[in-house]
């Protein structure tokens, strides 16, 4: 499931997330989203969101960055892992 959730063209069979065909290439991310990624990273860098508000912000940011369709209230572990990995990829692009 972790692999499936990281492939943009795949969708969750339980409709927890939908397939997407577009992403923002790294380096073309708007500066406000870059700032938000750095801000959120401090609260998720351990692999676990500091609180529910941060978890929702992480999902919203992932959806904005990758044109994702994740529900901000999801507790699906592969969905949350995909959001975390997507933001981590952005953070790593800064280094």
PDB file of N, CA, C and O in Angstrom:
ATOM      1  N   UNK A   1       0.816  -1.197   0.000  1.00  0.00           N
ATOM      2  CA  UNK A   1       0.000   0.000   0.000  1.00  0.00           C
ATOM      3  C   UNK A   1       0.861   1.263   0.000  1.00  0.00           C
ATOM      4  O   UNK A   1       0.499   2.254  -0.634  1.00  0.00           O
ATOM      5  N   UNK A   2       1.998   1.240   0.705  1.00  0.00           N
ATOM      6  CA  UNK A   2       2.868   2.419   0.717  1.00  0.00           C
ATOM      7  C   UNK A   2       3.320   2.780  -0.685  1.00  0.00           C
ATOM      8  O   UNK A   2       3.374   3.959  -1.034  1.00  0.00           O
ATOM      9  N   UNK A   3       3.642   1.786  -1.490  1.00  0.00           N
ATOM     10  CA  UNK A   3       4.076   2.046  -2.864  1.00  0.00           C
ATOM     11  C   UNK A   3       2.901   2.581  -3.677  1.00  0.00           C
ATOM     12  O   UNK A   3       3.040   3.564  -4.405  1.00  0.00           O
ATOM     13  N   UNK A   4       1.769   1.945  -3.553  1.00  0.00           N
ATOM     14  CA  UNK A   4       0.601   2.364  -4.320  1.00  0.00           C
ATOM     15  C   UNK A   4       0.215   3.800  -3.999  1.00  0.00           C
ATOM     16  O   UNK A   4      -0.137   4.563  -4.899  1.00  0.00           O
ATOM     17  N   UNK A   5       0.275   4.176  -2.727  1.00  0.00           N
ATOM     18  CA  UNK A   5      -0.136   5.527  -2.344  1.00  0.00           C
ATOM     19  C   UNK A   5       0.845   6.590  -2.815  1.00  0.00           C
ATOM     20  O   UNK A   5       0.496   7.770  -2.856  1.00  0.00           O
ATOM     21  N   UNK A   6       2.056   6.201  -3.169  1.00  0.00           N
ATOM     22  CA  UNK A   6       3.030   7.183  -3.635  1.00  0.00           C
ATOM     23  C   UNK A   6       3.025   7.348  -5.150  1.00  0.00           C
ATOM     24  O   UNK A   6       3.766   8.181  -5.673  1.00  0.00           O
ATOM     25  N   UNK A   7       2.218   6.583  -5.862  1.00  0.00           N
ATOM     26  CA  UNK A   7       2.123   6.693  -7.315  1.00  0.00           C
ATOM     27  C   UNK A   7       0.925   7.569  -7.650  1.00  0.00           C
ATOM     28  O   UNK A   7      -0.212   7.220  -7.335  1.00  0.00           O
ATOM     29  N   UNK A   8       1.177   8.693  -8.280  1.00  0.00           N
ATOM     30  CA  UNK A   8       0.131   9.690  -8.525  1.00  0.00           C
ATOM     31  C   UNK A   8      -1.068   9.127  -9.286  1.00  0.00           C
ATOM     32  O   UNK A   8      -2.202   9.537  -9.036  1.00  0.00           O
ATOM     33  N   UNK A   9      -0.836   8.207 -10.199  1.00  0.00           N
ATOM     34  CA  UNK A   9      -1.924   7.693 -11.030  1.00  0.00           C
ATOM     35  C   UNK A   9      -2.797   6.664 -10.316  1.00  0.00           C
ATOM     36  O   UNK A   9      -3.835   6.267 -10.847  1.00  0.00           O
ATOM     37  N   UNK A  10      -2.401   6.231  -9.136  1.00  0.00           N
ATOM     38  CA  UNK A  10      -3.177   5.240  -8.397  1.00  0.00           C
ATOM     39  C   UNK A  10      -4.211   5.931  -7.518  1.00  0.00           C
ATOM     40  O   UNK A  10      -4.053   7.100  -7.164  1.00  0.00           O
ATOM     41  N   UNK A  11      -5.260   5.212  -7.170  1.00  0.00           N
ATOM     42  CA  UNK A  11      -6.269   5.739  -6.243  1.00  0.00           C
ATOM     43  C   UNK A  11      -6.572   4.691  -5.192  1.00  0.00           C
ATOM     44  O   UNK A  11      -6.354   3.498  -5.404  1.00  0.00           O
ATOM     45  N   UNK A  12      -7.075   5.143  -4.065  1.00  0.00           N
ATOM     46  CA  UNK A  12      -7.428   4.238  -2.982  1.00  0.00           C
ATOM     47  C   UNK A  12      -8.724   3.512  -3.352  1.00  0.00           C
ATOM     48  O   UNK A  12      -9.683   4.162  -3.768  1.00  0.00           O
ATOM     49  N   UNK A  13      -8.779   2.194  -3.213  1.00  0.00           N
ATOM     50  CA  UNK A  13     -10.003   1.472  -3.540  1.00  0.00           C
ATOM     51  C   UNK A  13     -11.160   1.836  -2.609  1.00  0.00           C
ATOM     52  O   UNK A  13     -12.322   1.612  -2.946  1.00  0.00           O
ATOM     53  N   UNK A  14     -10.844   2.400  -1.435  1.00  0.00           N
ATOM     54  CA  UNK A  14     -11.884   2.838  -0.502  1.00  0.00           C
ATOM     55  C   UNK A  14     -12.185   4.327  -0.651  1.00  0.00           C
ATOM     56  O   UNK A  14     -12.875   4.913   0.183  1.00  0.00           O
ATOM     57  N   UNK A  15     -11.670   4.930  -1.707  1.00  0.00           N
ATOM     58  CA  UNK A  15     -11.873   6.345  -2.014  1.00  0.00           C
ATOM     59  C   UNK A  15     -11.393   7.294  -0.919  1.00  0.00           C
ATOM     60  O   UNK A  15     -11.983   8.354  -0.709  1.00  0.00           O
ATOM     61  N   UNK A  16     -10.319   6.911  -0.218  1.00  0.00           N
ATOM     62  CA  UNK A  16      -9.728   7.808   0.778  1.00  0.00           C
ATOM     63  C   UNK A  16      -8.857   8.842   0.090  1.00  0.00           C
ATOM     64  O   UNK A  16      -8.619   9.912   0.650  1.00  0.00           O
ATOM     65  N   UNK A  17      -8.375   8.552  -1.108  1.00  0.00           N
ATOM     66  CA  UNK A  17      -7.622   9.499  -1.930  1.00  0.00           C
ATOM     67  C   UNK A  17      -7.814   9.134  -3.383  1.00  0.00           C
ATOM     68  O   UNK A  17      -8.028   7.970  -3.722  1.00  0.00           O
ATOM     69  N   UNK A  18      -7.738  10.134  -4.235  1.00  0.00           N
ATOM     70  CA  UNK A  18      -7.971   9.942  -5.659  1.00  0.00           C
ATOM     71  C   UNK A  18      -6.665  10.029  -6.434  1.00  0.00           C
ATOM     72  O   UNK A  18      -5.659  10.534  -5.933  1.00  0.00           O
ATOM     73  N   UNK A  19      -6.697   9.542  -7.628  1.00  0.00           N
ATOM     74  CA  UNK A  19      -5.532   9.634  -8.506  1.00  0.00           C
ATOM     75  C   UNK A  19      -5.354  11.081  -8.949  1.00  0.00           C
ATOM     76  O   UNK A  19      -6.314  11.849  -9.009  1.00  0.00           O
ATOM     77  N   UNK A  20      -4.139  11.429  -9.251  1.00  0.00           N
ATOM     78  CA  UNK A  20      -3.841  12.755  -9.787  1.00  0.00           C
ATOM     79  C   UNK A  20      -2.871  12.600 -10.946  1.00  0.00           C
ATOM     80  O   UNK A  20      -2.152  11.605 -11.036  1.00  0.00           O
ATOM     81  N   UNK A  21      -2.855  13.573 -11.818  1.00  0.00           N
ATOM     82  CA  UNK A  21      -1.944  13.476 -12.954  1.00  0.00           C
ATOM     83  C   UNK A  21      -0.958  14.633 -13.003  1.00  0.00           C
ATOM     84  O   UNK A  21      -0.117  14.696 -13.900  1.00  0.00           O
ATOM     85  N   UNK A  22      -1.056  15.546 -12.046  1.00  0.00           N
ATOM     86  CA  UNK A  22      -0.155  16.689 -12.070  1.00  0.00           C
ATOM     87  C   UNK A  22       0.565  16.856 -10.745  1.00  0.00           C
ATOM     88  O   UNK A  22       0.015  16.583  -9.678  1.00  0.00           O
ATOM     89  N   UNK A  23       1.792  17.306 -10.836  1.00  0.00           N
ATOM     90  CA  UNK A  23       2.574  17.658  -9.663  1.00  0.00           C
ATOM     91  C   UNK A  23       3.339  18.931  -9.975  1.00  0.00           C
ATOM     92  O   UNK A  23       3.503  19.298 -11.138  1.00  0.00           O
ATOM     93  N   UNK A  24       3.801  19.595  -8.943  1.00  0.00           N
ATOM     94  CA  UNK A  24       4.634  20.775  -9.141  1.00  0.00           C
ATOM     95  C   UNK A  24       6.078  20.301  -9.101  1.00  0.00           C
ATOM     96  O   UNK A  24       6.515  19.751  -8.091  1.00  0.00           O
ATOM     97  N   UNK A  25       6.829  20.503 -10.180  1.00  0.00           N
ATOM     98  CA  UNK A  25       8.231  20.083 -10.158  1.00  0.00           C
ATOM     99  C   UNK A  25       8.993  20.823  -9.058  1.00  0.00           C
ATOM    100  O   UNK A  25       8.752  22.006  -8.820  1.00  0.00           O
ATOM    101  N   UNK A  26       9.909  20.126  -8.392  1.00  0.00           N
ATOM    102  CA  UNK A  26      10.724  20.778  -7.377  1.00  0.00           C
ATOM    103  C   UNK A  26      11.473  21.925  -8.023  1.00  0.00           C
ATOM    104  O   UNK A  26      11.935  21.806  -9.158  1.00  0.00           O
ATOM    105  N   UNK A  27      11.598  23.018  -7.323  1.00  0.00           N
ATOM    106  CA  UNK A  27      12.245  24.206  -7.862  1.00  0.00           C
ATOM    107  C   UNK A  27      11.245  25.188  -8.431  1.00  0.00           C
ATOM    108  O   UNK A  27      11.598  26.338  -8.693  1.00  0.00           O
ATOM    109  N   UNK A  28      10.005  24.768  -8.630  1.00  0.00           N
ATOM    110  CA  UNK A  28       8.957  25.643  -9.136  1.00  0.00           C
ATOM    111  C   UNK A  28       7.872  25.850  -8.084  1.00  0.00           C
ATOM    112  O   UNK A  28       6.751  26.243  -8.409  1.00  0.00           O
ATOM    113  N   UNK A  29       8.198  25.590  -6.857  1.00  0.00           N
ATOM    114  CA  UNK A  29       7.234  25.714  -5.775  1.00  0.00           C
ATOM    115  C   UNK A  29       7.135  27.177  -5.369  1.00  0.00           C
ATOM    116  O   UNK A  29       8.160  27.822  -5.147  1.00  0.00           O
ATOM    117  N   UNK A  30       5.925  27.712  -5.268  1.00  0.00           N
ATOM    118  CA  UNK A  30       5.776  29.104  -4.831  1.00  0.00           C
ATOM    119  C   UNK A  30       6.418  29.334  -3.463  1.00  0.00           C
ATOM    120  O   UNK A  30       6.396  28.453  -2.604  1.00  0.00           O
ATOM    121  N   UNK A  31       6.983  30.506  -3.270  1.00  0.00           N
ATOM    122  CA  UNK A  31       7.730  30.789  -2.034  1.00  0.00           C
ATOM    123  C   UNK A  31       6.873  30.669  -0.783  1.00  0.00           C
ATOM    124  O   UNK A  31       7.376  30.282   0.272  1.00  0.00           O
ATOM    125  N   UNK A  32       5.570  30.998  -0.882  1.00  0.00           N
ATOM    126  CA  UNK A  32       4.723  30.866   0.309  1.00  0.00           C
ATOM    127  C   UNK A  32       4.552  29.405   0.714  1.00  0.00           C
ATOM    128  O   UNK A  32       4.440  29.096   1.901  1.00  0.00           O
ATOM    129  N   UNK A  33       4.531  28.504  -0.274  1.00  0.00           N
ATOM    130  CA  UNK A  33       4.428  27.078   0.040  1.00  0.00           C
ATOM    131  C   UNK A  33       5.753  26.538   0.563  1.00  0.00           C
ATOM    132  O   UNK A  33       5.769  25.656   1.421  1.00  0.00           O
ATOM    133  N   UNK A  34       6.858  27.060   0.055  1.00  0.00           N
ATOM    134  CA  UNK A  34       8.174  26.676   0.585  1.00  0.00           C
ATOM    135  C   UNK A  34       8.268  27.069   2.061  1.00  0.00           C
ATOM    136  O   UNK A  34       8.722  26.286   2.896  1.00  0.00           O
ATOM    137  N   UNK A  35       7.835  28.284   2.364  1.00  0.00           N
ATOM    138  CA  UNK A  35       7.862  28.764   3.750  1.00  0.00           C
ATOM    139  C   UNK A  35       6.987  27.882   4.639  1.00  0.00           C
ATOM    140  O   UNK A  35       7.378  27.525   5.750  1.00  0.00           O
ATOM    141  N   UNK A  36       5.806  27.537   4.142  1.00  0.00           N
ATOM    142  CA  UNK A  36       4.886  26.687   4.914  1.00  0.00           C
ATOM    143  C   UNK A  36       5.501  25.303   5.136  1.00  0.00           C
ATOM    144  O   UNK A  36       5.356  24.729   6.215  1.00  0.00           O
ATOM    145  N   UNK A  37       6.184  24.766   4.127  1.00  0.00           N
ATOM    146  CA  UNK A  37       6.825  23.457   4.265  1.00  0.00           C
ATOM    147  C   UNK A  37       7.876  23.492   5.362  1.00  0.00           C
ATOM    148  O   UNK A  37       7.947  22.579   6.184  1.00  0.00           O
ATOM    149  N   UNK A  38       8.693  24.543   5.382  1.00  0.00           N
ATOM    150  CA  UNK A  38       9.712  24.674   6.424  1.00  0.00           C
ATOM    151  C   UNK A  38       9.082  24.813   7.804  1.00  0.00           C
ATOM    152  O   UNK A  38       9.583  24.260   8.784  1.00  0.00           O
ATOM    153  N   UNK A  39       7.994  25.548   7.872  1.00  0.00           N
ATOM    154  CA  UNK A  39       7.290  25.745   9.140  1.00  0.00           C
ATOM    155  C   UNK A  39       6.694  24.431   9.657  1.00  0.00           C
ATOM    156  O   UNK A  39       6.855  24.085  10.828  1.00  0.00           O
ATOM    157  N   UNK A  40       6.018  23.718   8.786  1.00  0.00           N
ATOM    158  CA  UNK A  40       5.382  22.454   9.176  1.00  0.00           C
ATOM    159  C   UNK A  40       6.427  21.392   9.487  1.00  0.00           C
ATOM    160  O   UNK A  40       6.227  20.570  10.382  1.00  0.00           O
ATOM    161  N   UNK A  41       7.539  21.400   8.758  1.00  0.00           N
ATOM    162  CA  UNK A  41       8.564  20.379   8.941  1.00  0.00           C
ATOM    163  C   UNK A  41       9.011  20.296  10.398  1.00  0.00           C
ATOM    164  O   UNK A  41       9.257  19.206  10.913  1.00  0.00           O
ATOM    165  N   UNK A  42       9.114  21.429  11.053  1.00  0.00           N
ATOM    166  CA  UNK A  42       9.542  21.435  12.456  1.00  0.00           C
ATOM    167  C   UNK A  42       8.608  20.610  13.339  1.00  0.00           C
ATOM    168  O   UNK A  42       9.037  20.058  14.352  1.00  0.00           O
ATOM    169  N   UNK A  43       7.338  20.525  12.960  1.00  0.00           N
ATOM    170  CA  UNK A  43       6.353  19.795  13.758  1.00  0.00           C
ATOM    171  C   UNK A  43       6.082  18.374  13.276  1.00  0.00           C
ATOM    172  O   UNK A  43       5.313  17.642  13.898  1.00  0.00           O
ATOM    173  N   UNK A  44       6.719  17.979  12.155  1.00  0.00           N
ATOM    174  CA  UNK A  44       6.487  16.615  11.650  1.00  0.00           C
ATOM    175  C   UNK A  44       7.775  15.850  11.391  1.00  0.00           C
ATOM    176  O   UNK A  44       7.722  14.680  11.013  1.00  0.00           O
ATOM    177  N   UNK A  45       8.933  16.478  11.585  1.00  0.00           N
ATOM    178  CA  UNK A  45      10.192  15.856  11.171  1.00  0.00           C
ATOM    179  C   UNK A  45      10.500  14.539  11.863  1.00  0.00           C
ATOM    180  O   UNK A  45      11.329  13.771  11.375  1.00  0.00           O
ATOM    181  N   UNK A  46       9.856  14.259  12.983  1.00  0.00           N
ATOM    182  CA  UNK A  46      10.060  12.981  13.664  1.00  0.00           C
ATOM    183  C   UNK A  46       9.283  11.858  12.983  1.00  0.00           C
ATOM    184  O   UNK A  46       9.474  10.684  13.304  1.00  0.00           O
ATOM    185  N   UNK A  47       8.407  12.218  12.042  1.00  0.00           N
ATOM    186  CA  UNK A  47       7.573  11.220  11.382  1.00  0.00           C
ATOM    187  C   UNK A  47       6.187  11.140  11.982  1.00  0.00           C
ATOM    188  O   UNK A  47       5.345  10.356  11.542  1.00  0.00           O
ATOM    189  N   UNK A  48       5.962  11.957  12.987  1.00  0.00           N
ATOM    190  CA  UNK A  48       4.655  11.988  13.651  1.00  0.00           C
ATOM    191  C   UNK A  48       4.266  13.439  13.872  1.00  0.00           C
ATOM    192  O   UNK A  48       5.046  14.217  14.421  1.00  0.00           O
ATOM    193  N   UNK A  49       3.071  13.806  13.449  1.00  0.00           N
ATOM    194  CA  UNK A  49       2.599  15.182  13.614  1.00  0.00           C
ATOM    195  C   UNK A  49       2.455  15.520  15.094  1.00  0.00           C
ATOM    196  O   UNK A  49       2.015  14.698  15.898  1.00  0.00           O
ATOM    197  N   UNK A  50       2.835  16.746  15.432  1.00  0.00           N
ATOM    198  CA  UNK A  50       2.804  17.215  16.815  1.00  0.00           C
ATOM    199  C   UNK A  50       1.390  17.173  17.404  1.00  0.00           C
ATOM    200  O   UNK A  50       1.212  16.868  18.583  1.00  0.00           O
ATOM    201  N   UNK A  51       0.399  17.479  16.581  1.00  0.00           N
ATOM    202  CA  UNK A  51      -0.998  17.446  17.016  1.00  0.00           C
ATOM    203  C   UNK A  51      -1.900  17.338  15.780  1.00  0.00           C
ATOM    204  O   UNK A  51      -1.415  17.308  14.649  1.00  0.00           O
ATOM    205  N   UNK A  52      -3.192  17.281  16.007  1.00  0.00           N
ATOM    206  CA  UNK A  52      -4.147  17.094  14.919  1.00  0.00           C
ATOM    207  C   UNK A  52      -4.155  18.284  13.961  1.00  0.00           C
ATOM    208  O   UNK A  52      -4.310  18.105  12.753  1.00  0.00           O
ATOM    209  N   UNK A  53      -3.989  19.492  14.489  1.00  0.00           N
ATOM    210  CA  UNK A  53      -3.954  20.688  13.646  1.00  0.00           C
ATOM    211  C   UNK A  53      -2.786  20.616  12.663  1.00  0.00           C
ATOM    212  O   UNK A  53      -2.943  20.929  11.483  1.00  0.00           O
ATOM    213  N   UNK A  54      -1.631  20.209  13.147  1.00  0.00           N
ATOM    214  CA  UNK A  54      -0.441  20.079  12.294  1.00  0.00           C
ATOM    215  C   UNK A  54      -0.665  18.987  11.247  1.00  0.00           C
ATOM    216  O   UNK A  54      -0.268  19.141  10.092  1.00  0.00           O
ATOM    217  N   UNK A  55      -1.297  17.890  11.650  1.00  0.00           N
ATOM    218  CA  UNK A  55      -1.582  16.800  10.697  1.00  0.00           C
ATOM    219  C   UNK A  55      -2.444  17.324   9.551  1.00  0.00           C
ATOM    220  O   UNK A  55      -2.175  17.034   8.385  1.00  0.00           O
ATOM    221  N   UNK A  56      -3.473  18.090   9.881  1.00  0.00           N
ATOM    222  CA  UNK A  56      -4.346  18.646   8.845  1.00  0.00           C
ATOM    223  C   UNK A  56      -3.586  19.619   7.948  1.00  0.00           C
ATOM    224  O   UNK A  56      -3.772  19.618   6.731  1.00  0.00           O
ATOM    225  N   UNK A  57      -2.730  20.450   8.545  1.00  0.00           N
ATOM    226  CA  UNK A  57      -1.932  21.385   7.759  1.00  0.00           C
ATOM    227  C   UNK A  57      -0.973  20.643   6.832  1.00  0.00           C
ATOM    228  O   UNK A  57      -0.751  21.063   5.697  1.00  0.00           O
ATOM    229  N   UNK A  58      -0.407  19.539   7.319  1.00  0.00           N
ATOM    230  CA  UNK A  58       0.490  18.728   6.503  1.00  0.00           C
ATOM    231  C   UNK A  58      -0.257  18.188   5.278  1.00  0.00           C
ATOM    232  O   UNK A  58       0.259  18.243   4.162  1.00  0.00           O
ATOM    233  N   UNK A  59      -1.452  17.675   5.484  1.00  0.00           N
ATOM    234  CA  UNK A  59      -2.239  17.118   4.386  1.00  0.00           C
ATOM    235  C   UNK A  59      -2.633  18.222   3.407  1.00  0.00           C
ATOM    236  O   UNK A  59      -2.550  18.034   2.193  1.00  0.00           O
ATOM    237  N   UNK A  60      -3.064  19.377   3.932  1.00  0.00           N
ATOM    238  CA  UNK A  60      -3.437  20.495   3.065  1.00  0.00           C
ATOM    239  C   UNK A  60      -2.241  20.954   2.221  1.00  0.00           C
ATOM    240  O   UNK A  60      -2.383  21.227   1.029  1.00  0.00           O
ATOM    241  N   UNK A  61      -1.070  21.036   2.846  1.00  0.00           N
ATOM    242  CA  UNK A  61       0.126  21.441   2.120  1.00  0.00           C
ATOM    243  C   UNK A  61       0.468  20.420   1.042  1.00  0.00           C
ATOM    244  O   UNK A  61       0.760  20.791  -0.095  1.00  0.00           O
ATOM    245  N   UNK A  62       0.434  19.144   1.390  1.00  0.00           N
ATOM    246  CA  UNK A  62       0.705  18.099   0.395  1.00  0.00           C
ATOM    247  C   UNK A  62      -0.265  18.232  -0.780  1.00  0.00           C
ATOM    248  O   UNK A  62       0.146  18.183  -1.939  1.00  0.00           O
ATOM    249  N   UNK A  63      -1.552  18.399  -0.474  1.00  0.00           N
ATOM    250  CA  UNK A  63      -2.555  18.542  -1.536  1.00  0.00           C
ATOM    251  C   UNK A  63      -2.250  19.750  -2.418  1.00  0.00           C
ATOM    252  O   UNK A  63      -2.418  19.684  -3.636  1.00  0.00           O
ATOM    253  N   UNK A  64      -1.805  20.850  -1.814  1.00  0.00           N
ATOM    254  CA  UNK A  64      -1.476  22.050  -2.584  1.00  0.00           C
ATOM    255  C   UNK A  64      -0.237  21.838  -3.448  1.00  0.00           C
ATOM    256  O   UNK A  64      -0.198  22.274  -4.598  1.00  0.00           O
ATOM    257  N   UNK A  65       0.769  21.174  -2.901  1.00  0.00           N
ATOM    258  CA  UNK A  65       2.019  20.948  -3.622  1.00  0.00           C
ATOM    259  C   UNK A  65       1.876  19.964  -4.773  1.00  0.00           C
ATOM    260  O   UNK A  65       2.438  20.164  -5.850  1.00  0.00           O
ATOM    261  N   UNK A  66       1.123  18.905  -4.536  1.00  0.00           N
ATOM    262  CA  UNK A  66       1.066  17.797  -5.486  1.00  0.00           C
ATOM    263  C   UNK A  66      -0.305  17.607  -6.124  1.00  0.00           C
ATOM    264  O   UNK A  66      -0.567  16.583  -6.755  1.00  0.00           O
ATOM    265  N   UNK A  67      -1.178  18.597  -5.958  1.00  0.00           N
ATOM    266  CA  UNK A  67      -2.539  18.501  -6.484  1.00  0.00           C
ATOM    267  C   UNK A  67      -3.211  17.230  -5.973  1.00  0.00           C
ATOM    268  O   UNK A  67      -3.927  16.544  -6.703  1.00  0.00           O
ATOM    269  N   UNK A  68      -2.959  16.937  -4.700  1.00  0.00           N
ATOM    270  CA  UNK A  68      -3.509  15.737  -4.077  1.00  0.00           C
ATOM    271  C   UNK A  68      -4.964  15.891  -3.695  1.00  0.00           C
ATOM    272  O   UNK A  68      -5.520  16.988  -3.732  1.00  0.00           O
ATOM    273  N   UNK A  69      -5.556  14.805  -3.339  1.00  0.00           N
ATOM    274  CA  UNK A  69      -6.978  14.779  -2.991  1.00  0.00           C
ATOM    275  C   UNK A  69      -7.211  14.116  -1.636  1.00  0.00           C
ATOM    276  O   UNK A  69      -8.305  13.619  -1.368  1.00  0.00           O
ATOM    277  N   UNK A  70      -6.188  14.107  -0.782  1.00  0.00           N
ATOM    278  CA  UNK A  70      -6.348  13.464   0.518  1.00  0.00           C
ATOM    279  C   UNK A  70      -7.321  14.235   1.388  1.00  0.00           C
ATOM    280  O   UNK A  70      -7.301  15.465   1.414  1.00  0.00           O
ATOM    281  N   UNK A  71      -8.172  13.511   2.101  1.00  0.00           N
ATOM    282  CA  UNK A  71      -9.093  14.091   3.069  1.00  0.00           C
ATOM    283  C   UNK A  71      -8.282  14.532   4.282  1.00  0.00           C
ATOM    284  O   UNK A  71      -7.489  13.751   4.808  1.00  0.00           O
ATOM    285  N   UNK A  72      -8.468  15.776   4.737  1.00  0.00           N
ATOM    286  CA  UNK A  72      -7.672  16.289   5.855  1.00  0.00           C
ATOM    287  C   UNK A  72      -7.964  15.565   7.164  1.00  0.00           C
ATOM    288  O   UNK A  72      -7.210  15.709   8.127  1.00  0.00           O
ATOM    289  N   UNK A  73      -9.022  14.806   7.215  1.00  0.00           N
ATOM    290  CA  UNK A  73      -9.366  14.057   8.432  1.00  0.00           C
ATOM    291  C   UNK A  73      -8.941  12.597   8.377  1.00  0.00           C
ATOM    292  O   UNK A  73      -9.295  11.815   9.260  1.00  0.00           O
ATOM    293  N   UNK A  74      -8.192  12.223   7.356  1.00  0.00           N
ATOM    294  CA  UNK A  74      -7.806  10.819   7.215  1.00  0.00           C
ATOM    295  C   UNK A  74      -6.869  10.377   8.339  1.00  0.00           C
ATOM    296  O   UNK A  74      -6.063  11.158   8.843  1.00  0.00           O
ATOM    297  N   UNK A  75      -6.996   9.132   8.707  1.00  0.00           N
ATOM    298  CA  UNK A  75      -6.071   8.490   9.635  1.00  0.00           C
ATOM    299  C   UNK A  75      -5.404   7.290   8.962  1.00  0.00           C
ATOM    300  O   UNK A  75      -4.792   6.451   9.623  1.00  0.00           O
ATOM    301  N   UNK A  76      -5.534   7.226   7.647  1.00  0.00           N
ATOM    302  CA  UNK A  76      -4.951   6.151   6.850  1.00  0.00           C
ATOM    303  C   UNK A  76      -3.424   6.288   6.888  1.00  0.00           C
ATOM    304  O   UNK A  76      -2.877   7.277   6.400  1.00  0.00           O
ATOM    305  N   UNK A  77      -2.745   5.306   7.460  1.00  0.00           N
ATOM    306  CA  UNK A  77      -1.293   5.374   7.625  1.00  0.00           C
ATOM    307  C   UNK A  77      -0.546   5.556   6.304  1.00  0.00           C
ATOM    308  O   UNK A  77       0.350   6.397   6.243  1.00  0.00           O
ATOM    309  N   UNK A  78      -0.873   4.804   5.235  1.00  0.00           N
ATOM    310  CA  UNK A  78      -0.172   5.020   3.969  1.00  0.00           C
ATOM    311  C   UNK A  78      -0.428   6.417   3.389  1.00  0.00           C
ATOM    312  O   UNK A  78       0.461   7.003   2.771  1.00  0.00           O
ATOM    313  N   UNK A  79      -1.630   6.947   3.586  1.00  0.00           N
ATOM    314  CA  UNK A  79      -1.946   8.297   3.103  1.00  0.00           C
ATOM    315  C   UNK A  79      -1.097   9.329   3.836  1.00  0.00           C
ATOM    316  O   UNK A  79      -0.519  10.220   3.214  1.00  0.00           O
ATOM    317  N   UNK A  80      -1.024   9.207   5.149  1.00  0.00           N
ATOM    318  CA  UNK A  80      -0.228  10.135   5.953  1.00  0.00           C
ATOM    319  C   UNK A  80       1.252  10.001   5.635  1.00  0.00           C
ATOM    320  O   UNK A  80       1.978  10.994   5.599  1.00  0.00           O
ATOM    321  N   UNK A  81       1.697   8.773   5.405  1.00  0.00           N
ATOM    322  CA  UNK A  81       3.106   8.551   5.050  1.00  0.00           C
ATOM    323  C   UNK A  81       3.439   9.211   3.715  1.00  0.00           C
ATOM    324  O   UNK A  81       4.517   9.785   3.557  1.00  0.00           O
ATOM    325  N   UNK A  82       2.529   9.133   2.764  1.00  0.00           N
ATOM    326  CA  UNK A  82       2.754   9.769   1.465  1.00  0.00           C
ATOM    327  C   UNK A  82       2.850  11.284   1.618  1.00  0.00           C
ATOM    328  O   UNK A  82       3.687  11.918   0.974  1.00  0.00           O
ATOM    329  N   UNK A  83       2.007  11.869   2.458  1.00  0.00           N
ATOM    330  CA  UNK A  83       2.059  13.316   2.708  1.00  0.00           C
ATOM    331  C   UNK A  83       3.387  13.690   3.347  1.00  0.00           C
ATOM    332  O   UNK A  83       4.030  14.655   2.934  1.00  0.00           O
ATOM    333  N   UNK A  84       3.796  12.931   4.348  1.00  0.00           N
ATOM    334  CA  UNK A  84       5.073  13.179   5.024  1.00  0.00           C
ATOM    335  C   UNK A  84       6.237  13.105   4.033  1.00  0.00           C
ATOM    336  O   UNK A  84       7.101  13.981   4.007  1.00  0.00           O
ATOM    337  N   UNK A  85       6.246  12.044   3.218  1.00  0.00           N
ATOM    338  CA  UNK A  85       7.340  11.851   2.258  1.00  0.00           C
ATOM    339  C   UNK A  85       7.366  12.961   1.211  1.00  0.00           C
ATOM    340  O   UNK A  85       8.436  13.389   0.779  1.00  0.00           O
ATOM    341  N   UNK A  86       6.193  13.422   0.810  1.00  0.00           N
ATOM    342  CA  UNK A  86       6.128  14.505  -0.166  1.00  0.00           C
ATOM    343  C   UNK A  86       6.709  15.795   0.378  1.00  0.00           C
ATOM    344  O   UNK A  86       7.427  16.500  -0.331  1.00  0.00           O
ATOM    345  N   UNK A  87       6.409  16.110   1.621  1.00  0.00           N
ATOM    346  CA  UNK A  87       6.946  17.319   2.235  1.00  0.00           C
ATOM    347  C   UNK A  87       8.426  17.150   2.515  1.00  0.00           C
ATOM    348  O   UNK A  87       9.198  18.095   2.355  1.00  0.00           O
ATOM    349  N   UNK A  88       8.833  15.956   2.932  1.00  0.00           N
ATOM    350  CA  UNK A  88      10.254  15.687   3.168  1.00  0.00           C
ATOM    351  C   UNK A  88      11.056  15.899   1.885  1.00  0.00           C
ATOM    352  O   UNK A  88      12.166  16.428   1.925  1.00  0.00           O
ATOM    353  N   UNK A  89      10.501  15.491   0.759  1.00  0.00           N
ATOM    354  CA  UNK A  89      11.163  15.659  -0.530  1.00  0.00           C
ATOM    355  C   UNK A  89      11.387  17.146  -0.826  1.00  0.00           C
ATOM    356  O   UNK A  89      12.434  17.528  -1.348  1.00  0.00           O
ATOM    357  N   UNK A  90      10.409  17.969  -0.493  1.00  0.00           N
ATOM    358  CA  UNK A  90      10.537  19.418  -0.684  1.00  0.00           C
ATOM    359  C   UNK A  90      11.636  19.958   0.210  1.00  0.00           C
ATOM    360  O   UNK A  90      12.475  20.739  -0.240  1.00  0.00           O
ATOM    361  N   UNK A  91      11.642  19.551   1.480  1.00  0.00           N
ATOM    362  CA  UNK A  91      12.651  20.022   2.423  1.00  0.00           C
ATOM    363  C   UNK A  91      14.039  19.614   1.954  1.00  0.00           C
ATOM    364  O   UNK A  91      14.974  20.413   2.014  1.00  0.00           O
ATOM    365  N   UNK A  92      14.180  18.386   1.489  1.00  0.00           N
ATOM    366  CA  UNK A  92      15.483  17.910   1.009  1.00  0.00           C
ATOM    367  C   UNK A  92      15.949  18.674  -0.226  1.00  0.00           C
ATOM    368  O   UNK A  92      17.151  18.773  -0.470  1.00  0.00           O
ATOM    369  N   UNK A  93      15.033  19.205  -0.996  1.00  0.00           N
ATOM    370  CA  UNK A  93      15.409  19.959  -2.202  1.00  0.00           C
ATOM    371  C   UNK A  93      16.043  21.302  -1.837  1.00  0.00           C
ATOM    372  O   UNK A  93      16.732  21.899  -2.665  1.00  0.00           O
ATOM    373  N   UNK A  94      15.825  21.781  -0.624  1.00  0.00           N
ATOM    374  CA  UNK A  94      16.424  23.038  -0.174  1.00  0.00           C
ATOM    375  C   UNK A  94      17.897  22.876   0.140  1.00  0.00           C
ATOM    376  O   UNK A  94      18.644  23.853   0.103  1.00  0.00           O
ATOM    377  N   UNK A  95      18.332  21.664   0.447  1.00  0.00           N
ATOM    378  CA  UNK A  95      19.717  21.428   0.865  1.00  0.00           C
ATOM    379  C   UNK A  95      20.646  21.205  -0.297  1.00  0.00           C
ATOM    380  O   UNK A  95      21.843  20.994  -0.098  1.00  0.00           O
TER     381      UNK A  95
END
